[in-house]
Amino acid sequence: MSGLAFLPVALLYGDAQVALAAATSLFSACSVASLPAMAPPWLLNRLGRDPALGSGPLATVIQDLVSTTVYLLTAMLITS
């Protein structure tokens, strides 16, 4: 997905650094986002609780926060 984002971003903004930042940060965010989404159900299962309780909105909020933070930090590091 990030490889497909590079060319349109480079053409749209006319800057390879911005395209690299977008593609790299998209790859990083997608790679990291799966771990926090799996952690709450796994933890609840290990504690003997129903894992479905941790797979709904809680996991979604954690995943969104982590992926947004990773996306912005990666883009900031590349463009600065």
MARLUM-673040 format. One line per field, with one value per atom (N, C-alpha, C, CB): residue number from 1; atom name; x, y, z; residue in one letter. Coordinates in Angstrom, 1 decimal, decimal comma, padded with zeros to 4 digits, always signed. Glycine has a CB too. Layout:
BEGIN
pos c(NUM_...) .
site c(CA_...) .
u c(X_...) .
v c(Y_...) .
w c(Z_...) .
code c(A_...) .
***
This chain:
BEGIN
pos c(1_1_1_1_2_2_2_2_3_3_3_3_4_4_4_4_5_5_5_5_6_6_6_6_7_7_7_7_8_8_8_8_9_9_9_9_10_10_10_10_11_11_11_11_12_12_12_12_13_13_13_13_14_14_14_14_15_15_15_15_16_16_16_16_17_17_17_17_18_18_18_18_19_19_19_19_20_20_20_20_21_21_21_21_22_22_22_22_23_23_23_23_24_24_24_24_25_25_25_25_26_26_26_26_27_27_27_27_28_28_28_28_29_29_29_29_30_30_30_30_31_31_31_31_32_32_32_32_33_33_33_33_34_34_34_34_35_35_35_35_36_36_36_36_37_37_37_37_38_38_38_38_39_39_39_39_40_40_40_40_41_41_41_41_42_42_42_42_43_43_43_43_44_44_44_44_45_45_45_45_46_46_46_46_47_47_47_47_48_48_48_48_49_49_49_49_50_50_50_50_51_51_51_51_52_52_52_52_53_53_53_53_54_54_54_54_55_55_55_55_56_56_56_56_57_57_57_57_58_58_58_58_59_59_59_59_60_60_60_60_61_61_61_61_62_62_62_62_63_63_63_63_64_64_64_64_65_65_65_65_66_66_66_66_67_67_67_67_68_68_68_68_69_69_69_69_70_70_70_70_71_71_71_71_72_72_72_72_73_73_73_73_74_74_74_74_75_75_75_75_76_76_76_76_77_77_77_77_78_78_78_78_79_79_79_79_80_80_80_80) .
site c(N_CA_C_CB_N_CA_C_CB_N_CA_C_CB_N_CA_C_CB_N_CA_C_CB_N_CA_C_CB_N_CA_C_CB_N_CA_C_CB_N_CA_C_CB_N_CA_C_CB_N_CA_C_CB_N_CA_C_CB_N_CA_C_CB_N_CA_C_CB_N_CA_C_CB_N_CA_C_CB_N_CA_C_CB_N_CA_C_CB_N_CA_C_CB_N_CA_C_CB_N_CA_C_CB_N_CA_C_CB_N_CA_C_CB_N_CA_C_CB_N_CA_C_CB_N_CA_C_CB_N_CA_C_CB_N_CA_C_CB_N_CA_C_CB_N_CA_C_CB_N_CA_C_CB_N_CA_C_CB_N_CA_C_CB_N_CA_C_CB_N_CA_C_CB_N_CA_C_CB_N_CA_C_CB_N_CA_C_CB_N_CA_C_CB_N_CA_C_CB_N_CA_C_CB_N_CA_C_CB_N_CA_C_CB_N_CA_C_CB_N_CA_C_CB_N_CA_C_CB_N_CA_C_CB_N_CA_C_CB_N_CA_C_CB_N_CA_C_CB_N_CA_C_CB_N_CA_C_CB_N_CA_C_CB_N_CA_C_CB_N_CA_C_CB_N_CA_C_CB_N_CA_C_CB_N_CA_C_CB_N_CA_C_CB_N_CA_C_CB_N_CA_C_CB_N_CA_C_CB_N_CA_C_CB_N_CA_C_CB_N_CA_C_CB_N_CA_C_CB_N_CA_C_CB_N_CA_C_CB_N_CA_C_CB_N_CA_C_CB_N_CA_C_CB_N_CA_C_CB_N_CA_C_CB_N_CA_C_CB_N_CA_C_CB_N_CA_C_CB_N_CA_C_CB_N_CA_C_CB_N_CA_C_CB_N_CA_C_CB) .
u c(+000,8_+000,0_+000,9_-000,9_+001,9_+002,8_+003,6_+003,8_+003,9_+004,5_+003,6_+005,0_+002,3_+001,4_+001,2_+000,1_+001,4_+001,2_+002,3_+001,1_+003,5_+004,7_+004,5_+005,9_+004,1_+004,0_+002,9_+003,8_+001,7_+000,7_+001,1_-000,6_+001,7_+002,0_+003,2_+002,5_+004,1_+005,2_+004,7_+006,3_+003,7_+003,1_+002,3_+002,3_+001,5_+000,6_+001,4_-000,3_+002,4_+003,1_+004,4_+003,4_+004,9_+006,1_+007,4_+006,0_+007,4_+008,5_+008,7_+008,3_+009,9_+010,2_+010,3_+011,4_+010,8_+010,9_+009,5_+011,7_+008,6_+007,2_+006,6_+006,3_+006,9_+006,4_+007,0_+006,6_+008,3_+009,0_+008,5_+010,6_+008,3_+007,7_+006,4_+007,7_+005,5_+004,2_+004,2_+003,3_+005,0_+005,1_+005,7_+005,9_+006,8_+007,5_+006,6_+008,8_+006,0_+005,2_+003,9_+004,8_+003,4_+002,2_+002,6_+001,7_+003,8_+004,3_+004,5_+005,6_+005,1_+005,4_+004,1_+006,3_+003,2_+001,9_+001,2_+001,1_+001,1_+000,4_+001,1_+000,3_+002,4_+003,2_+003,0_+004,6_+003,0_+002,9_+001,5_+003,5_+000,5_-000,9_-001,5_-001,7_-001,0_-001,6_-001,3_-001,1_-000,1_+000,2_-000,7_+001,7_-000,9_-001,8_-003,3_-001,8_-003,6_-005,0_-005,2_-005,3_-004,1_-004,1_-003,9_-003,1_-003,3_-003,0_-004,1_-002,1_-005,2_-006,2_-007,0_-007,2_-007,4_-008,0_-007,1_-008,5_-005,9_-004,9_-004,8_-003,5_-004,7_-004,5_-005,8_-004,2_-006,9_-008,2_-008,3_-009,4_-007,9_-007,9_-007,0_-007,6_-005,8_-004,9_-005,4_-003,5_-006,2_-006,7_-008,0_-007,0_-008,5_-009,6_-010,9_-009,7_-010,9_-012,0_-012,4_-011,8_-013,6_-014,0_-013,2_-015,5_-012,4_-011,6_-012,3_-010,7_-013,6_-014,4_-014,6_-015,8_-014,5_-014,6_-013,5_-014,6_-012,3_-011,2_-011,0_-010,0_-011,8_-011,6_-012,5_-011,8_-013,3_-014,2_-013,6_-015,5_-014,4_-013,9_-012,6_-015,0_-012,3_-011,1_-009,9_-011,0_-009,8_-008,7_-008,7_-008,9_-009,8_-009,8_-009,2_-011,3_-009,6_-009,1_-007,6_-009,7_-007,1_-005,7_-004,9_-005,4_-005,5_-004,8_-004,8_-005,6_-005,8_-005,8_-004,8_-007,2_-004,7_-003,8_-002,3_-004,0_-002,0_-000,7_-000,3_-000,5_-001,2_-000,9_-000,8_-001,9_-001,6_-001,5_-000,2_-002,7_+000,2_+001,4_+002,6_+001,5_+002,7_+003,8_+003,8_+003,6_+002,7_+002,6_+003,2_+001,2_+002,8_+003,2_+004,7_+002,4_+005,2_+006,6_+007,5_+006,8_+007,1_+007,9_+008,0_+007,4_+006,9_+006,9_+007,7_+005,4_+007,6_+008,3_+009,9_+007,9_+010,3_+011,7_+012,2_+011,9_+011,5_+012,0_+012,0_+011,1_+011,0_+010,9_+011,7_+009,5_+012,2_+013,0_+014,5_+012,7) .
v c(-001,2_+000,0_+001,3_+000,0_+001,2_+002,4_+002,6_+002,3_+001,5_+001,6_+002,2_+000,3_+002,0_+002,6_+004,1_+001,8_+004,5_+005,9_+006,8_+006,0_+006,2_+007,1_+007,9_+006,2_+007,2_+007,9_+009,0_+006,9_+008,7_+009,8_+011,0_+009,2_+010,7_+011,8_+012,6_+011,3_+011,9_+012,7_+013,5_+011,7_+013,0_+013,8_+014,9_+012,9_+014,7_+015,7_+016,8_+015,0_+016,5_+017,6_+018,0_+017,1_+017,2_+017,5_+017,5_+018,9_+016,7_+016,6_+015,2_+017,6_+014,7_+013,3_+013,0_+012,8_+014,0_+013,9_+013,7_+015,1_+014,5_+014,4_+013,0_+015,5_+012,6_+011,3_+010,1_+011,1_+010,3_+009,3_+009,3_+009,5_+010,5_+010,6_+009,9_+012,0_+010,2_+009,6_+008,1_+010,2_+007,6_+006,1_+005,4_+005,8_+006,0_+005,3_+005,3_+006,0_+006,5_+006,6_+005,7_+008,0_+005,6_+004,7_+003,3_+004,9_+002,8_+001,5_+001,2_+001,3_+002,2_+002,0_+002,0_+003,2_+002,8_+002,8_+001,5_+004,0_+001,0_-000,2_-001,4_-000,4_-001,4_-002,5_-002,5_-002,3_-001,4_-001,3_-001,4_+000,0_-001,1_-001,0_-002,3_-000,4_-003,4_-004,7_-005,2_-005,8_-004,9_-005,3_-004,8_-005,0_-003,5_-003,0_-003,4_-001,5_-003,8_-004,3_-005,7_-004,2_-006,5_-007,8_-008,0_-008,7_-007,0_-007,1_-007,1_-005,9_-006,3_-006,4_-007,7_-005,2_-008,2_-009,6_-010,7_-009,9_-010,6_-011,6_-011,5_-011,4_-010,3_-010,1_-010,6_-008,6_-010,2_-010,7_-012,2_-010,0_-012,8_-014,3_-014,9_-014,7_-014,3_-014,8_-014,7_-014,1_-013,6_-013,4_-014,2_-011,9_-015,0_-015,8_-015,1_-016,4_-013,9_-013,1_-013,4_-011,6_-012,8_-013,0_-012,0_-012,6_-012,6_-011,7_-010,8_-012,6_-011,1_-010,2_-008,8_-010,8_-008,7_-007,4_-006,5_-007,6_-007,0_-006,2_-006,0_-006,7_-006,6_-006,5_-005,5_-007,8_-004,8_-003,8_-002,4_-003,8_-001,5_-000,1_+000,2_+000,8_-000,6_-000,4_-000,6_-001,3_-001,7_-002,1_-001,1_-003,5_-000,6_+000,3_+001,7_+000,5_+002,1_+003,4_+003,3_+003,8_+002,2_+002,1_+002,0_+000,8_+001,2_+001,1_+002,4_+000,0_+003,2_+004,5_+005,4_+005,1_+005,5_+006,4_+006,0_+006,3_+004,7_+004,2_+004,5_+002,7_+004,2_+004,4_+005,9_+003,7_+006,7_+008,1_+008,7_+008,9_+008,3_+008,7_+008,3_+008,2_+007,0_+006,5_+007,2_+005,0_+007,4_+008,1_+009,5_+008,2_+010,3_+011,7_+011,7_+012,4_+010,9_+010,9_+010,5_+009,9_+009,5_+009,1_+010,2_+007,8_+010,8_+011,9_+013,1_+012,4_+013,4_+014,5_+014,2_+014,7_+013,0_+012,7_+012,8_+011,3_+012,4_+012,4_+013,8_+011,5_+014,6_+015,9_+017,0_+016,3_+016,7_+017,7_+017,5_+017,6) .
w c(+000,0_+000,0_+000,0_+001,2_+000,8_+000,8_-000,5_+002,0_-001,2_-002,4_-003,5_-002,9_-003,4_-004,3_-004,0_-004,3_-002,8_-002,4_-002,9_-000,9_-003,1_-003,4_-004,7_-003,5_-005,7_-007,0_-007,0_-008,1_-006,6_-006,6_-005,7_-006,2_-004,6_-003,7_-004,3_-002,3_-005,0_-005,6_-006,8_-006,2_-007,5_-008,6_-008,1_-009,5_-007,1_-006,5_-005,9_-005,5_-005,1_-004,4_-005,1_-003,0_-006,0_-006,7_-005,9_-007,3_-004,8_-003,9_-003,5_-002,7_-003,8_-003,5_-002,0_-004,2_-001,3_+000,2_+000,8_+000,8_+000,4_+000,9_+000,6_+000,4_-000,6_-001,0_-000,3_-002,5_+000,0_+000,8_+002,2_+000,8_+002,8_+004,1_+004,2_+004,6_+003,2_+003,3_+003,1_+002,1_+002,2_+002,0_+003,2_+000,7_+003,7_+004,8_+006,1_+005,1_+006,3_+007,5_+007,4_+007,8_+006,2_+006,0_+006,2_+004,6_+005,7_+006,0_+007,5_+005,2_+008,1_+009,6_+010,4_+010,1_+010,1_+010,8_+010,6_+010,4_+009,4_+009,1_+009,8_+007,6_+009,8_+010,4_+011,9_+010,1_+012,6_+014,0_+014,6_+014,5_+013,8_+014,3_+014,6_+013,2_+014,1_+014,4_+015,8_+013,4_+016,3_+017,7_+018,8_+018,0_+018,8_+019,9_+019,7_+019,9_+018,4_+018,2_+018,7_+016,7_+018,7_+019,2_+020,7_+018,5_+021,3_+022,7_+023,7_+023,1_+023,6_+024,6_+024,6_+024,4_+023,4_+023,5_+024,0_+022,1_+023,6_+024,1_+025,6_+023,5_+026,1_+027,6_+028,3_+027,9_+027,8_+028,5_+028,4_+027,8_+027,4_+027,3_+028,3_+025,8_+028,5_+029,4_+030,9_+029,3_+031,1_+032,4_+032,7_+032,6_+031,7_+031,8_+031,5_+033,2_+030,9_+030,6_+029,1_+030,9_+028,8_+027,4_+026,5_+027,3_+025,5_+024,7_+023,8_+023,9_+023,6_+022,7_+023,3_+022,4_+024,6_+025,3_+024,9_+026,8_+024,6_+024,2_+022,7_+024,8_+021,9_+020,5_+019,8_+019,9_+020,5_+020,0_+019,9_+020,7_+020,5_+020,5_+021,2_+021,1_+022,2_+022,9_+022,0_+024,2_+021,3_+020,4_+019,3_+019,9_+018,8_+017,7_+018,1_+017,2_+019,3_+019,8_+020,0_+021,1_+020,6_+020,8_+019,5_+021,6_+018,5_+017,2_+016,5_+016,4_+016,5_+015,9_+016,5_+015,9_+017,8_+018,5_+018,1_+020,0_+018,2_+017,9_+016,4_+018,2_+015,5_+014,1_+013,7_+013,2_+014,3_+014,0_+014,6_+014,6_+015,8_+016,4_+015,6_+017,8_+015,2_+014,4_+013,0_+014,2_+012,4_+011,1_+011,2_+010,6_+012,2_+012,4_+012,8_+013,4_+013,7_+014,1_+012,9_+015,3_+012,1_+011,0_+010,0_+010,4_+009,7_+008,7_+009,2_+008,4_+010,5_+011,1_+011,0_+012,5_+011,3_+011,3_+009,8_+011,8_+008,8_+007,5_+006,9_+006,6_+007,2_+006,6_+007,3_+006,5_+008,5_+009,3_+009,1_+010,8) .
code c(M_M_M_M_S_S_S_S_G_G_G_G_L_L_L_L_A_A_A_A_F_F_F_F_L_L_L_L_P_P_P_P_V_V_V_V_A_A_A_A_L_L_L_L_L_L_L_L_Y_Y_Y_Y_G_G_G_G_D_D_D_D_A_A_A_A_Q_Q_Q_Q_V_V_V_V_A_A_A_A_L_L_L_L_A_A_A_A_A_A_A_A_A_A_A_A_T_T_T_T_S_S_S_S_L_L_L_L_F_F_F_F_S_S_S_S_A_A_A_A_C_C_C_C_S_S_S_S_V_V_V_V_A_A_A_A_S_S_S_S_L_L_L_L_P_P_P_P_A_A_A_A_M_M_M_M_A_A_A_A_P_P_P_P_P_P_P_P_W_W_W_W_L_L_L_L_L_L_L_L_N_N_N_N_R_R_R_R_L_L_L_L_G_G_G_G_R_R_R_R_D_D_D_D_P_P_P_P_A_A_A_A_L_L_L_L_G_G_G_G_S_S_S_S_G_G_G_G_P_P_P_P_L_L_L_L_A_A_A_A_T_T_T_T_V_V_V_V_I_I_I_I_Q_Q_Q_Q_D_D_D_D_L_L_L_L_V_V_V_V_S_S_S_S_T_T_T_T_T_T_T_T_V_V_V_V_Y_Y_Y_Y_L_L_L_L_L_L_L_L_T_T_T_T_A_A_A_A_M_M_M_M_L_L_L_L_I_I_I_I_T_T_T_T_S_S_S_S) .
***
